[in-house]
Amino acid sequence: MIYLDNAATSWPKPERVYETLGSFLRDSGANPGRSGHRMAASAAGAIDRTRNRLAALFNAPEPERVIFCFNATDALNLAIKGALIAGDHAISTVMEHNSVRRPLKAMEKHGVATTKVAADAEGFVSVDDVRDALRPNTRLIAITHASNVNGALQPIADIGQVAREHGAFLLVDAAQTAGTVPIDMAELGIDLMAIPGHKALMGPPGTGALLIGERVDVDELNTVREGGTGGNSEEDVQPPQLPARYEAGTHNTVGIAALGAALDYLADIGFEEAGRHELEMTWRLVEGLTGGTGITILNPSDPEQHVAVVSIVVDGWEPAEFGTTLDSAFEIACRTGLHCAPEACQALGAFPRGTIRLSPGYWTTPDEIDQAVHAIRELAHAPLEMTS
């Protein structure tokens, strides 16, 4: 299989990730923080190591401000529902994933007002439009770092400056950039950042984190779940200390340990190298498809302004049928549809059918890209009615 669905989840994983998934439960399968024996300490140590690595990678203020979650969606829910209360105003954009759209919509039922900023034809958001959307009660600006539909990179640093000047928090959905684009939370003015462990960071599914910047006090981010933390058991309220305040219940220890193994691998090869390779494969893909009969590429025209996500539409084809045919006839895996971002597809002129999304990863080879280009160009000359 030629796997071009890395924007959904990266595959394959580094060998040491598989090894950790296979061995961790045998050797360190106890509950961290709940017991004093060696196996529990080993599990706790694996969590601490991964937490420390993530804090260093993204320049979080301290490791305790890395909160482990089930995935980036879980992290976004904690950030949005924890930061907003009745009477607050939040700004987002039409380029957001449902993991931002839906929690914000849910908060409207609790007295939170929201505003969505438009995007241009290439998927970019204007900083001036964000500034114009501010209200005196604006509490949160929530924005994706890069679109999961066409990869457009947003001006996070400039939007972070706008948020600071106004006294609002900036929440960044880094689902498509964590591990492939350098991110310094302090430098970019990010107050809250949601990351998945299973995409460019090469960890397993079921892992993610919310990183909390230094401007956010724990009193300003409410909990969304309470429960056991292994300490303060005599109290009937969640302890205020980080990270326990937001990490109730048993951790996904095996997943977090495997994410740590993936981070070790990426550190060995170099995060910059991994990102560079993904972009090179993306540029090769775009170049190969450019000018193809019946193929429309929806990515930004500047290759430096998007990540390793390429969306196309093909004349005469429904995206879903095109993707199925790529899989069955050429063994090429891609993603089709609205990608949980309907308004982004609308902004790019691909609503309601969506797009055919191809997303190279670190393991993608030039030969695989060339085979994919050949297959797509071949199918573009044989629309659905001719192949059915």
C-alpha positions as CSV (number, residue, x, y, z in Angstrom):
1,M,0.0,0.0,0.0
2,I,1.0,3.6,-0.7
3,Y,-0.1,5.3,2.4
4,L,-1.1,9.0,1.9
5,D,-3.4,9.5,4.9
6,N,-0.9,10.8,7.4
7,A,-3.0,13.9,8.2
8,A,-5.5,11.5,9.8
9,T,-2.8,9.4,11.5
10,S,0.8,8.6,10.7
11,W,1.7,5.2,9.5
12,P,3.9,3.2,9.8
13,K,5.3,4.0,13.2
14,P,9.0,3.7,14.2
15,E,9.9,0.2,15.2
16,R,10.6,1.2,18.8
17,V,7.0,2.3,19.1
18,Y,5.8,-1.2,18.3
19,E,8.4,-2.6,20.7
20,T,7.2,-0.4,23.5
21,L,3.6,-1.2,22.9
22,G,4.4,-4.9,23.1
23,S,6.7,-4.8,26.2
24,F,5.4,-2.0,28.4
25,L,2.4,-3.8,29.8
26,R,4.5,-6.8,30.6
27,D,7.2,-4.9,32.4
28,S,5.6,-1.7,33.7
29,G,1.9,-2.4,33.6
30,A,1.0,-1.1,37.0
31,N,-1.0,2.1,37.8
32,P,1.3,5.1,38.2
33,G,1.0,7.2,41.3
34,R,-1.3,4.8,43.0
35,S,1.3,2.5,44.6
36,G,4.9,2.7,45.9
37,H,6.2,-0.5,44.3
38,R,8.8,-0.6,41.5
39,M,6.4,-1.4,38.7
40,A,4.2,1.6,39.6
41,A,7.3,3.8,39.8
42,S,8.4,2.6,36.4
43,A,5.1,3.5,34.9
44,A,5.2,6.9,36.5
45,G,8.7,7.4,35.2
46,A,7.6,6.7,31.6
47,I,4.9,9.3,31.9
48,D,7.3,11.9,33.4
49,R,9.8,11.4,30.7
50,T,7.3,11.9,27.9
51,R,5.9,14.9,29.7
52,N,9.4,16.4,30.0
53,R,10.1,15.8,26.3
54,L,6.9,17.5,25.1
55,A,7.5,20.5,27.4
56,A,11.1,20.9,26.0
57,L,10.0,20.4,22.4
58,F,7.3,23.1,22.5
59,N,8.9,25.4,25.1
60,A,6.1,25.0,27.6
61,P,6.7,26.9,30.8
62,E,7.2,23.7,32.8
63,P,6.5,20.0,32.4
64,E,3.6,20.1,34.8
65,R,1.8,22.3,32.3
66,V,1.7,19.4,29.8
67,I,-1.7,17.8,30.4
68,F,-2.1,14.3,28.9
69,C,-5.4,13.8,27.1
70,F,-7.0,11.1,24.9
71,N,-6.2,13.1,21.7
72,A,-6.2,16.6,20.4
73,T,-10.0,16.7,20.4
74,D,-10.1,15.9,24.1
75,A,-7.5,18.6,24.7
76,L,-9.5,21.2,22.7
77,N,-12.6,20.4,24.7
78,L,-10.7,20.9,28.0
79,A,-9.3,24.3,26.7
80,I,-12.6,25.6,25.3
81,K,-15.0,24.4,28.0
82,G,-12.5,25.1,30.8
83,A,-11.7,28.7,29.7
84,L,-15.2,30.0,28.8
85,I,-18.1,30.8,31.0
86,A,-21.4,32.5,30.5
87,G,-21.0,36.1,29.3
88,D,-17.7,35.4,27.5
89,H,-17.0,35.9,23.8
90,A,-14.9,33.6,21.7
91,I,-13.4,34.0,18.2
92,S,-12.7,31.2,15.8
93,T,-12.5,30.9,12.0
94,V,-14.3,29.1,9.2
95,M,-11.2,26.9,8.7
96,E,-11.7,25.1,12.0
97,H,-12.0,21.3,12.5
98,N,-15.2,20.1,14.2
99,S,-13.1,19.6,17.3
100,V,-13.2,23.4,17.7
101,R,-16.5,24.1,15.9
102,R,-18.6,21.7,18.0
103,P,-17.3,22.5,21.5
104,L,-17.8,26.3,20.8
105,K,-21.3,25.6,19.5
106,A,-22.0,23.6,22.7
107,M,-20.8,26.6,24.8
108,E,-23.3,28.9,23.1
109,K,-26.0,27.0,25.0
110,H,-24.2,28.1,28.2
111,G,-24.2,31.8,27.4
112,V,-21.0,32.1,25.4
113,A,-21.1,34.3,22.3
114,T,-19.0,33.3,19.3
115,T,-17.7,34.9,16.1
116,K,-16.3,33.2,13.1
117,V,-13.7,35.0,11.0
118,A,-13.8,34.4,7.2
119,A,-10.9,33.1,5.1
120,D,-9.7,34.0,1.6
121,A,-9.9,31.6,-1.4
122,E,-6.6,29.9,-0.3
123,G,-7.7,29.4,3.2
124,F,-5.8,32.1,5.0
125,V,-7.2,34.2,7.8
126,S,-6.5,38.0,8.1
127,V,-5.0,39.2,11.3
128,D,-7.0,42.5,10.8
129,D,-10.2,40.5,10.6
130,V,-9.4,38.8,13.9
131,R,-8.7,42.2,15.5
132,D,-11.9,43.6,14.1
133,A,-13.9,40.7,15.7
134,L,-12.7,41.5,19.2
135,R,-15.2,42.6,21.8
136,P,-14.6,43.9,25.3
137,N,-15.6,40.4,26.6
138,T,-13.5,38.4,24.2
139,R,-11.9,35.7,26.3
140,L,-10.6,33.2,23.8
141,I,-9.3,33.2,20.2
142,A,-9.3,29.6,18.9
143,I,-7.5,28.9,15.6
144,T,-6.0,26.0,13.8
145,H,-2.3,26.3,13.1
146,A,-2.6,24.7,9.7
147,S,-5.8,23.6,7.9
148,N,-6.4,19.9,7.8
149,V,-8.1,20.4,4.4
150,N,-5.5,22.3,2.4
151,G,-2.6,22.8,4.8
152,A,-2.8,26.6,4.9
153,L,-0.6,27.9,7.7
154,Q,-2.1,30.7,9.7
155,P,-0.2,33.8,11.1
156,I,-0.1,32.5,14.6
157,A,2.5,34.9,16.0
158,D,0.6,37.9,14.8
159,I,-2.7,36.6,16.1
160,G,-0.9,35.8,19.4
161,Q,0.1,39.5,19.6
162,V,-3.5,40.6,19.0
163,A,-4.6,38.3,21.8
164,R,-2.0,39.6,24.3
165,E,-2.8,43.2,23.5
166,H,-6.5,42.5,24.2
167,G,-6.0,40.3,27.3
168,A,-7.5,37.2,25.6
169,F,-6.1,33.7,25.5
170,L,-4.9,32.2,22.2
171,L,-5.8,28.5,21.8
172,V,-4.0,26.8,18.9
173,D,-5.1,23.5,17.3
174,A,-1.7,22.1,16.3
175,A,-3.1,18.8,15.0
176,Q,-1.4,19.2,11.6
177,T,1.8,21.0,12.8
178,A,3.0,19.4,16.1
179,G,6.1,17.5,15.2
180,T,6.5,18.8,11.7
181,V,6.6,22.6,12.1
182,P,8.8,24.2,14.8
183,I,6.6,25.6,17.6
184,D,7.8,27.8,20.5
185,M,4.8,28.6,22.6
186,A,6.4,31.6,24.2
187,E,7.7,33.0,21.0
188,L,4.4,32.6,19.2
189,G,2.3,33.9,22.0
190,I,0.4,30.7,22.4
191,D,-1.5,30.3,25.7
192,L,-3.2,26.9,25.1
193,M,-2.1,24.4,22.5
194,A,-3.8,21.0,21.7
195,I,-1.6,18.3,20.1
196,P,-2.2,14.8,19.0
197,G,0.3,12.1,19.7
198,H,-0.6,9.9,16.7
199,K,0.1,12.2,13.7
200,A,3.5,13.8,13.0
201,L,4.8,12.9,16.5
202,M,4.4,9.2,15.3
203,G,2.9,7.9,18.6
204,P,-0.1,5.6,18.9
205,P,-3.7,6.5,18.7
206,G,-5.4,7.5,22.0
207,T,-2.6,10.0,22.9
208,G,-2.5,13.8,23.0
209,A,-2.0,16.7,25.3
210,L,-3.0,20.2,26.2
211,L,-0.1,22.5,26.8
212,I,-0.8,25.4,29.1
213,G,1.1,28.7,28.8
214,E,2.4,30.8,31.6
215,R,-0.3,33.4,31.3
216,V,-3.0,30.9,32.1
217,D,-3.6,30.4,35.9
218,V,-5.2,27.2,37.0
219,D,-8.1,29.2,38.4
220,E,-8.8,30.5,34.9
221,L,-9.2,27.0,33.4
222,N,-11.9,24.9,35.0
223,T,-11.8,21.2,35.1
224,V,-14.1,19.1,32.8
225,R,-13.7,15.9,34.8
226,E,-12.9,15.0,38.3
227,G,-11.8,11.8,40.0
228,G,-8.9,10.0,41.5
229,T,-5.4,11.3,41.2
230,G,-3.4,9.1,43.5
231,G,-3.0,11.9,46.1
232,N,-5.1,14.2,48.2
233,S,-7.6,11.4,48.6
234,E,-9.1,12.8,51.7
235,E,-10.4,15.9,49.8
236,D,-13.7,15.9,48.0
237,V,-12.6,18.4,45.4
238,Q,-10.0,18.0,42.6
239,P,-6.5,19.0,43.8
240,P,-5.2,22.4,42.5
241,Q,-1.7,21.2,41.6
242,L,-0.7,20.6,38.0
243,P,-1.0,18.2,36.2
244,A,-3.3,16.3,38.7
245,R,-5.9,19.0,38.5
246,Y,-6.8,17.9,34.9
247,E,-5.6,14.3,34.8
248,A,-8.3,12.4,36.8
249,G,-8.2,8.6,36.5
250,T,-5.8,6.1,35.2
251,H,-3.5,7.3,32.4
252,N,-3.0,5.6,29.1
253,T,0.4,4.5,30.3
254,V,1.2,2.2,27.5
255,G,0.3,4.8,24.9
256,I,2.2,7.6,26.6
257,A,5.2,5.4,27.0
258,A,5.0,4.6,23.2
259,L,4.7,8.3,22.4
260,G,7.8,8.8,24.4
261,A,9.6,6.2,22.3
262,A,8.4,8.0,19.2
263,L,9.8,11.3,20.5
264,D,13.1,9.6,21.1
265,Y,13.1,8.4,17.5
266,L,12.3,11.9,16.2
267,A,15.0,13.4,18.3
268,D,17.5,10.9,16.9
269,I,16.6,11.7,13.2
270,G,15.9,15.4,13.9
271,F,12.5,17.0,14.0
272,E,13.6,19.4,11.3
273,E,14.6,16.5,9.0
274,A,11.2,14.8,9.4
275,G,9.4,18.1,8.6
276,R,11.7,18.8,5.6
277,H,11.1,15.4,4.1
278,E,7.3,15.7,4.4
279,L,7.4,19.0,2.6
280,E,9.7,17.8,-0.1
281,M,7.3,14.9,-0.8
282,T,4.4,17.4,-0.7
283,W,6.0,19.7,-3.2
284,R,6.8,16.8,-5.5
285,L,3.1,15.7,-5.3
286,V,1.8,19.2,-6.1
287,E,4.3,19.7,-8.9
288,G,3.3,16.3,-10.4
289,L,-0.4,17.1,-10.3
290,T,-0.1,20.7,-11.5
291,G,-1.5,21.1,-15.0
292,G,-3.2,17.7,-15.0
293,T,-6.4,17.6,-17.1
294,G,-9.4,17.9,-14.9
295,I,-7.4,18.2,-11.7
296,T,-7.9,21.2,-9.4
297,I,-5.4,21.7,-6.6
298,L,-6.9,23.6,-3.6
299,N,-3.7,24.3,-1.8
300,P,-2.1,27.8,-1.3
301,S,0.0,28.9,-4.2
302,D,3.0,29.5,-2.0
303,P,4.5,26.1,-1.1
304,E,6.2,27.7,1.9
305,Q,2.8,28.5,3.4
306,H,1.3,25.1,3.8
307,V,2.1,21.8,5.5
308,A,2.0,18.2,4.1
309,V,-1.7,18.2,3.2
310,V,-2.8,18.3,-0.5
311,S,-6.5,18.6,-1.4
312,I,-7.7,18.1,-5.0
313,V,-11.0,17.8,-6.9
314,V,-11.2,15.9,-10.1
315,D,-13.8,16.6,-12.9
316,G,-16.3,13.9,-13.4
317,W,-15.6,12.2,-10.1
318,E,-17.2,12.2,-6.7
319,P,-14.4,12.4,-4.1
320,A,-15.5,9.2,-2.3
321,E,-15.6,7.2,-5.5
322,F,-12.2,8.5,-6.6
323,G,-10.7,7.5,-3.2
324,T,-12.3,4.1,-3.4
325,T,-10.9,3.5,-6.9
326,L,-7.4,4.7,-5.9
327,D,-7.5,2.1,-3.1
328,S,-8.9,-0.8,-5.1
329,A,-7.1,-0.3,-8.4
330,F,-3.8,1.2,-7.2
331,E,-3.6,0.4,-3.5
332,I,-3.2,4.1,-2.7
333,A,-4.7,5.2,0.7
334,C,-6.1,8.7,0.9
335,R,-8.9,10.5,2.6
336,T,-12.1,11.9,1.0
337,G,-15.0,14.1,2.0
338,L,-15.3,17.1,4.2
339,H,-12.6,16.1,6.6
340,C,-14.6,17.2,9.7
341,A,-14.2,20.8,8.4
342,P,-17.3,21.7,6.3
343,E,-16.8,25.4,6.5
344,A,-13.2,25.2,5.4
345,C,-14.4,23.1,2.4
346,Q,-17.0,25.8,1.7
347,A,-14.4,28.5,1.8
348,L,-12.3,26.6,-0.7
349,G,-15.2,26.0,-3.0
350,A,-15.5,22.2,-2.3
351,F,-18.7,22.0,-0.4
352,P,-20.8,19.8,-0.1
353,R,-18.9,16.9,-1.7
354,G,-15.5,17.8,-0.2
355,T,-12.1,16.9,-1.5
356,I,-9.6,14.1,-2.2
357,R,-6.9,14.6,0.4
358,L,-3.4,13.2,0.1
359,S,-1.0,13.7,2.9
360,P,2.6,12.4,2.7
361,G,4.5,11.5,5.8
362,Y,8.1,10.8,6.9
363,W,8.1,7.3,5.4
364,T,6.7,8.4,2.0
365,T,9.2,7.9,-0.8
366,P,9.7,9.8,-4.1
367,D,8.8,6.7,-6.0
368,E,5.5,6.4,-4.1
369,I,4.7,10.0,-4.9
370,D,5.4,9.4,-8.6
371,Q,3.2,6.4,-8.6
372,A,0.4,8.3,-6.9
373,V,0.7,11.1,-9.5
374,H,0.5,8.7,-12.3
375,A,-2.6,7.0,-10.9
376,I,-4.4,10.2,-10.2
377,R,-3.7,11.5,-13.7
378,E,-4.8,8.2,-15.2
379,L,-8.1,8.3,-13.3
380,A,-8.7,11.9,-14.2
381,H,-8.9,10.8,-17.8
382,A,-11.4,8.1,-16.9
383,P,-14.3,9.8,-15.0
384,L,-16.7,7.8,-12.9
385,E,-19.3,7.2,-15.6
386,M,-16.6,5.6,-17.8
387,T,-15.4,3.3,-15.1
388,S,-18.7,2.2,-13.6
